[in-house]
Amino acid sequence: MLERHAIKYLAPGWFAMIMGTGGLANILYQWQTVFFAGHILGMVLAILADVLYFVVLVPWIIRWISFFEYAQRDLHHPVAGNFFVTMPVATVIVGTNIYTIWSGYLGGSLTFILTTSAWIIANVGVIFFTFYTTFRIMQLEVAPNPETTNFSWIMAPIANMALLLIGNPVLNLSLKYAPTWSMSILMANIAMFGIGFFLFIFISAVIFVRLVQHPLPPAGLTPTFGIFLSAIGLAVSAIVDIAKNAQNMGVLSSVDLANIGAAIIWGFGIWVVGIIGMICFYHSRREGIPFGLGWWAFIFPLAAYTIASQKIAAIFHSPLTYGYGAFLTILLILLWFYVFLKTVVGVVSGRLFMGSPISQLKNNFH
């Protein structure tokens, strides 16, 4: 029998809401030169995301202290366990809000301190959950069910690449405020990107084999396909920003080749967007896609890819890149509005805080 408890059954994926909302805030803020409301809307969403971060963080910490066995149960779950890494990634997004939106009000020195703190906290969390989740995949004594083998497996690799969303701004600021650490920060960024990118390739290959050999995952897991898109967007942004910072430091003489490589990866994202749309249409026509907290897996990946598209449009000026970026932004706004409203309804009704007591599960097992 299910029961309701806001902390005991706090899903680890709640931080994905902050990731998507904060990402959209940065996107709208970047559009302010052509969209007059972008400045205000970006700030409003950034405030919302930053407040929600602490609203979720406090019960998240309490859950680990007061309901450890429930947190541990989720950590060992083949799907839910992959979403614990959203906490450090949400920290990254809060840091990007500080750099992109609030730096003009905070000043350079305080911005450097806050973004560096967010970067360090996020690195610690991402490193821990990356080693934990990847080792868990390798040490399984029984082959996982096809239903649980989905794109949530690549959350840890994506988190490593997401670190560069704040790592590159920290590097840029360090050139002025801590130049002796700049090269170390650059190498840390490169290392984390390498870990994330190659783990993404290896693990996604396993998932694609599963998709070939078995039917599509249940409709409820459809949002996990969106996670695949975030890897494309994060890789594009990472390559563009690493190359630019390396050039500023005198490590590279030109960023042209890096920009071409980033554009190639960005182009693959067009196919990813299309195939995700087809899968969603397929499930919608058959049984529908039930709403759950997992729907936020549509939002942050699309935000990451939209940010990457903005960077590509800034490098390759054309109606194609500009129009595609605008299209993605509109799509993201509509999706975010729908998912946010459904989430509010789920919170008010309590449906998103339902779960099964561990004692009941043990009794049922015996």
C-alpha positions as CSV (number, residue, x, y, z in Angstrom):
1,M,0.0,0.0,0.0
2,L,1.3,3.4,-0.9
3,E,1.7,6.2,1.6
4,R,2.5,9.9,1.2
5,H,5.5,11.6,2.7
6,A,7.3,14.6,1.3
7,I,10.7,13.8,2.6
8,K,10.7,10.0,3.0
9,Y,9.8,9.6,-0.7
10,L,11.6,12.6,-2.1
11,A,12.7,11.4,-5.5
12,P,16.4,12.0,-6.3
13,G,15.4,13.5,-9.6
14,W,13.8,16.6,-8.1
15,F,17.0,18.5,-8.9
16,A,16.4,18.0,-12.6
17,M,13.7,20.7,-12.2
18,I,16.4,23.2,-11.1
19,M,18.6,22.1,-14.0
20,G,15.9,22.7,-16.6
21,T,14.6,26.0,-15.1
22,G,18.0,27.5,-14.5
23,G,19.1,26.4,-18.0
24,L,16.1,28.1,-19.6
25,A,16.8,31.2,-17.5
26,N,20.3,31.5,-19.1
27,I,18.9,30.9,-22.6
28,L,16.3,33.6,-22.3
29,Y,18.8,36.0,-20.8
30,Q,21.1,35.4,-23.8
31,W,18.2,36.3,-26.2
32,Q,17.7,39.8,-24.6
33,T,19.3,41.6,-27.5
34,V,16.5,40.4,-29.9
35,F,13.8,39.6,-27.4
36,F,13.1,42.5,-25.1
37,A,11.4,40.3,-22.4
38,G,14.4,37.9,-22.3
39,H,16.2,40.0,-19.7
40,I,13.3,40.0,-17.2
41,L,12.1,36.5,-17.8
42,G,15.7,35.2,-17.5
43,M,16.1,36.9,-14.1
44,V,12.7,35.7,-12.9
45,L,13.4,32.1,-13.9
46,A,16.9,32.3,-12.4
47,I,15.4,33.5,-9.1
48,L,12.9,30.6,-9.2
49,A,15.6,28.0,-10.0
50,D,18.0,29.3,-7.3
51,V,15.2,29.4,-4.6
52,L,14.0,25.9,-5.6
53,Y,17.6,24.6,-5.3
54,F,17.6,25.3,-1.6
55,V,13.9,24.2,-1.2
56,V,14.9,20.8,-2.5
57,L,18.4,20.7,-1.0
58,V,17.2,21.0,2.6
59,P,14.8,18.0,2.6
60,W,17.3,16.1,0.4
61,I,19.8,16.4,3.2
62,I,17.3,15.6,5.9
63,R,16.3,12.5,4.0
64,W,19.9,11.2,4.1
65,I,20.0,11.8,7.9
66,S,16.5,10.8,9.0
67,F,15.4,8.3,6.3
68,F,18.7,6.9,5.3
69,E,17.4,3.4,4.4
70,Y,14.9,5.0,1.9
71,A,17.7,7.1,0.3
72,Q,19.8,4.0,0.2
73,R,17.0,2.0,-1.5
74,D,16.8,4.7,-4.2
75,L,20.5,4.7,-4.6
76,H,20.5,1.0,-5.3
77,H,17.5,1.2,-7.7
78,P,18.5,0.5,-11.3
79,V,16.8,3.7,-12.6
80,A,16.3,6.1,-9.7
81,G,19.9,5.6,-8.5
82,N,21.2,7.2,-11.7
83,F,19.4,10.5,-10.8
84,F,21.3,11.2,-7.6
85,V,23.9,13.0,-9.7
86,T,21.4,15.6,-10.6
87,M,22.2,17.3,-7.2
88,P,25.7,18.3,-8.2
89,V,24.6,19.2,-11.7
90,A,21.9,21.5,-10.2
91,T,24.7,23.1,-8.3
92,V,26.5,23.7,-11.6
93,I,23.4,25.4,-13.0
94,V,23.0,27.7,-10.0
95,G,26.7,28.6,-10.6
96,T,26.0,29.4,-14.3
97,N,23.1,31.6,-13.2
98,I,25.5,33.5,-10.9
99,Y,28.0,33.9,-13.8
100,T,25.5,34.7,-16.6
101,I,22.9,36.7,-14.8
102,W,24.0,37.9,-11.3
103,S,27.6,38.7,-11.9
104,G,26.8,42.3,-12.9
105,Y,25.2,42.8,-9.5
106,L,27.8,40.9,-7.4
107,G,31.0,42.1,-8.9
108,G,33.9,40.1,-10.3
109,S,35.6,39.0,-7.1
110,L,32.5,37.7,-5.4
111,T,31.3,36.1,-8.6
112,F,34.6,34.2,-8.8
113,I,34.3,33.0,-5.2
114,L,30.7,31.8,-5.6
115,T,31.2,30.1,-9.0
116,T,34.4,28.4,-7.8
117,S,32.6,27.2,-4.7
118,A,29.8,25.8,-6.9
119,W,32.4,24.2,-9.2
120,I,34.2,22.5,-6.3
121,I,31.0,21.2,-4.7
122,A,29.8,19.9,-8.0
123,N,33.1,18.2,-8.8
124,V,33.1,16.3,-5.5
125,G,29.5,15.1,-6.0
126,V,29.9,14.2,-9.7
127,I,33.1,12.2,-9.0
128,F,31.5,10.2,-6.2
129,F,28.4,9.3,-8.1
130,T,30.3,8.6,-11.3
131,F,32.5,6.0,-9.7
132,Y,29.6,4.6,-7.7
133,T,27.1,4.2,-10.6
134,T,29.7,2.9,-13.2
135,F,31.1,0.4,-10.7
136,R,27.5,-0.7,-9.9
137,I,26.9,-1.4,-13.6
138,M,30.1,-3.5,-13.8
139,Q,29.7,-5.5,-10.6
140,L,26.1,-6.7,-11.3
141,E,26.0,-10.5,-11.0
142,V,22.8,-10.8,-12.8
143,A,22.1,-9.2,-16.2
144,P,19.8,-6.2,-15.8
145,N,16.3,-6.4,-17.2
146,P,15.8,-4.7,-20.6
147,E,13.2,-2.4,-19.0
148,T,15.8,-0.9,-16.7
149,T,18.5,-0.5,-19.3
150,N,17.8,2.9,-20.7
151,F,19.4,6.3,-21.2
152,S,19.3,7.1,-17.5
153,W,22.5,5.0,-17.4
154,I,24.4,7.9,-19.1
155,M,23.5,10.4,-16.3
156,A,26.9,10.1,-14.7
157,P,28.8,10.7,-18.0
158,I,26.6,13.7,-18.8
159,A,27.2,15.1,-15.3
160,N,31.0,15.0,-16.0
161,M,30.5,17.0,-19.2
162,A,28.0,19.4,-17.4
163,L,30.8,20.4,-15.0
164,L,32.3,22.4,-17.8
165,L,29.2,24.7,-17.9
166,I,30.6,26.2,-14.8
167,G,34.2,25.0,-15.1
168,N,34.9,27.1,-18.2
169,P,33.5,30.4,-16.6
170,V,35.6,29.7,-13.5
171,L,38.7,29.3,-15.8
172,N,37.8,32.5,-17.5
173,L,37.5,34.4,-14.2
174,S,40.7,32.7,-12.8
175,L,42.8,34.4,-15.5
176,K,42.1,37.7,-13.7
177,Y,41.7,36.6,-10.0
178,A,43.9,33.5,-9.7
179,P,46.1,33.1,-12.8
180,T,48.4,30.6,-11.1
181,W,45.5,28.1,-11.0
182,S,44.3,28.7,-14.5
183,M,46.3,25.9,-16.1
184,S,45.2,23.4,-13.4
185,I,41.6,24.4,-13.9
186,L,42.0,24.0,-17.7
187,M,43.4,20.5,-17.2
188,A,40.6,19.5,-14.7
189,N,38.0,20.6,-17.2
190,I,39.7,18.6,-20.0
191,A,39.9,15.6,-17.8
192,M,36.3,15.7,-16.7
193,F,35.2,16.2,-20.3
194,G,37.3,13.2,-21.4
195,I,35.8,11.0,-18.6
196,G,32.2,12.1,-19.5
197,F,32.6,11.9,-23.3
198,F,34.1,8.4,-23.5
199,L,31.9,6.9,-20.8
200,F,29.0,8.3,-22.8
201,I,30.1,6.6,-25.9
202,F,30.7,3.2,-24.2
203,I,27.5,3.2,-22.2
204,S,25.3,4.5,-24.9
205,A,26.6,1.7,-27.2
206,V,25.3,-0.8,-24.7
207,I,21.9,0.9,-24.6
208,F,21.7,1.0,-28.4
209,V,22.4,-2.8,-28.5
210,R,19.5,-3.2,-26.0
211,L,17.2,-1.2,-28.3
212,V,18.0,-3.4,-31.2
213,Q,17.5,-6.6,-29.4
214,H,14.4,-5.7,-27.3
215,P,11.2,-3.7,-27.7
216,L,11.2,0.0,-26.7
217,P,11.2,0.6,-23.0
218,P,7.8,1.2,-21.3
219,A,6.0,4.5,-22.1
220,G,6.8,5.7,-18.6
221,L,10.5,5.7,-19.4
222,T,10.2,7.6,-22.6
223,P,11.5,10.9,-21.1
224,T,14.9,9.1,-20.5
225,F,15.5,9.3,-24.3
226,G,15.7,13.0,-23.8
227,I,18.9,12.5,-21.7
228,F,20.7,11.4,-24.9
229,L,20.3,14.9,-26.3
230,S,22.0,16.6,-23.3
231,A,25.2,14.8,-24.1
232,I,25.2,16.3,-27.6
233,G,24.6,19.8,-26.3
234,L,27.1,19.6,-23.5
235,A,29.8,18.2,-25.7
236,V,29.4,21.1,-28.2
237,S,29.5,23.7,-25.5
238,A,32.5,22.1,-23.8
239,I,34.6,21.9,-27.0
240,V,33.8,25.5,-28.0
241,D,34.6,26.9,-24.6
242,I,37.7,24.8,-23.9
243,A,39.1,25.8,-27.2
244,K,38.4,29.5,-26.6
245,N,39.9,29.5,-23.2
246,A,42.9,27.5,-24.4
247,Q,43.5,30.1,-27.1
248,N,43.2,32.9,-24.5
249,M,45.9,31.1,-22.5
250,G,48.2,30.7,-25.5
251,V,47.8,26.9,-25.6
252,L,46.1,27.0,-29.0
253,S,46.8,29.3,-31.9
254,S,43.4,28.8,-33.5
255,V,40.0,27.5,-32.5
256,D,38.8,26.8,-36.1
257,L,39.2,23.0,-36.0
258,A,37.5,22.8,-32.6
259,N,34.6,24.9,-33.9
260,I,34.2,22.6,-36.9
261,G,34.2,19.5,-34.7
262,A,31.6,21.1,-32.4
263,A,29.4,21.9,-35.4
264,I,29.6,18.3,-36.5
265,I,28.5,17.0,-33.2
266,W,25.8,19.7,-33.1
267,G,24.5,18.4,-36.4
268,F,24.1,14.9,-35.0
269,G,21.7,16.5,-32.5
270,I,19.3,17.3,-35.2
271,W,18.8,13.6,-35.8
272,V,18.5,13.0,-32.0
273,V,15.8,15.7,-31.7
274,G,13.9,14.1,-34.6
275,I,14.1,10.5,-33.3
276,I,13.0,11.5,-29.8
277,G,10.0,13.2,-31.3
278,M,9.2,10.1,-33.3
279,I,9.4,7.9,-30.2
280,C,7.2,10.3,-28.2
281,F,4.7,10.3,-31.0
282,Y,4.7,6.5,-31.2
283,H,4.0,6.1,-27.5
284,S,1.4,8.9,-27.5
285,R,-0.6,7.1,-30.2
286,R,-0.4,3.7,-28.4
287,E,-0.9,4.2,-24.7
288,G,0.2,7.7,-23.9
289,I,3.1,8.8,-21.8
290,P,2.2,9.0,-18.1
291,F,3.3,12.1,-16.4
292,G,5.9,11.8,-13.7
293,L,8.9,13.7,-12.3
294,G,10.9,12.0,-15.1
295,W,9.4,14.4,-17.6
296,W,12.1,16.9,-16.5
297,A,14.4,14.7,-18.4
298,F,13.0,16.4,-21.5
299,I,13.8,19.9,-20.2
300,F,17.4,20.1,-19.2
301,P,18.7,18.1,-22.2
302,L,16.8,20.4,-24.6
303,A,18.1,23.4,-22.7
304,A,21.7,22.1,-23.0
305,Y,21.3,21.6,-26.7
306,T,19.7,25.0,-27.1
307,I,22.6,26.6,-25.3
308,A,24.9,24.8,-27.7
309,S,22.9,25.9,-30.7
310,Q,23.3,29.5,-29.5
311,K,27.0,29.1,-29.4
312,I,27.0,27.5,-32.9
313,A,24.9,30.4,-34.2
314,A,27.3,32.9,-32.7
315,I,30.2,31.3,-34.6
316,F,28.5,30.3,-37.9
317,H,26.2,33.2,-38.7
318,S,23.4,32.0,-40.9
319,P,19.6,32.0,-41.0
320,L,19.8,28.2,-40.5
321,T,21.7,28.3,-37.2
322,Y,19.8,31.4,-35.9
323,G,16.3,30.0,-36.9
324,Y,17.1,26.6,-35.5
325,G,18.2,28.1,-32.2
326,A,15.0,30.2,-32.0
327,F,12.9,27.1,-32.8
328,L,14.5,25.1,-30.0
329,T,14.0,28.0,-27.6
330,I,10.3,28.2,-28.4
331,L,9.9,24.5,-28.0
332,L,11.8,24.6,-24.7
333,I,9.5,27.3,-23.3
334,L,6.4,25.4,-24.2
335,L,7.6,22.2,-22.8
336,W,8.9,23.8,-19.6
337,F,5.6,25.6,-19.0
338,Y,3.6,22.3,-19.5
339,V,5.9,20.2,-17.3
340,F,6.2,22.9,-14.6
341,L,2.4,23.2,-14.4
342,K,2.0,19.4,-14.2
343,T,4.6,19.3,-11.5
344,V,2.8,22.0,-9.4
345,V,-0.4,19.9,-9.7
346,G,1.5,16.8,-8.6
347,V,3.0,18.6,-5.6
348,V,-0.4,20.1,-4.5
349,S,-2.1,16.7,-4.9
350,G,0.7,14.9,-3.2
351,R,1.0,12.4,-6.0
352,L,4.7,13.1,-6.5
353,F,5.4,12.2,-2.9
354,M,3.9,8.7,-2.8
355,G,5.9,5.6,-2.0
356,S,6.0,2.1,-0.4
357,P,7.2,1.7,3.2
358,I,10.3,-0.5,3.4
359,S,8.8,-2.6,6.3
360,Q,5.8,-3.4,4.0
361,L,8.1,-4.5,1.2
362,K,10.0,-6.7,3.6
363,N,6.8,-8.3,4.9
364,N,5.6,-8.9,1.4
365,F,8.9,-10.5,0.5
366,H,8.7,-12.9,3.4
